[in-house]
């Protein structure tokens, strides 16, 4: 699936992405400043998360909950090796049956069985192209 969209259409795009897969693990492959956190915020909103989400750049992971589900938003940019990855308890998160939105996932990919990759390309200032794999 490929979608080209304007930032104003982000909620509709988030709804489409969530409806296209039964996976709960989403890996975001995109350059810095491409809108990864903006897309994750819209996806959380579609899942019923009421609070505003933010990038967990320094905390590594943020947790959001509704009465029915949990979402973990990871920013693994600062994780340098697999030891650090396991030190944050990544196995427990993977076994949690929660939605996982993971920015900068390269170190984690070898430990995942099922996931959806969301690739974001910057076309213009407010225009993006997303492809799902």
PyMOL commands that set and color helices and strands:
alter all, ss='L'
color gray80, all
select helices_A, chain A and resi 7-19+36-46+82-87+90-94+109-111
alter helices_A, ss='H'
color red, helices_A
select strands_A, chain A and resi 2-6+25-30+61-65+70-75+99-103+116-124+127-132
alter strands_A, ss='S'
color yellow, strands_A
deselect
rebuild
show_as cartoon
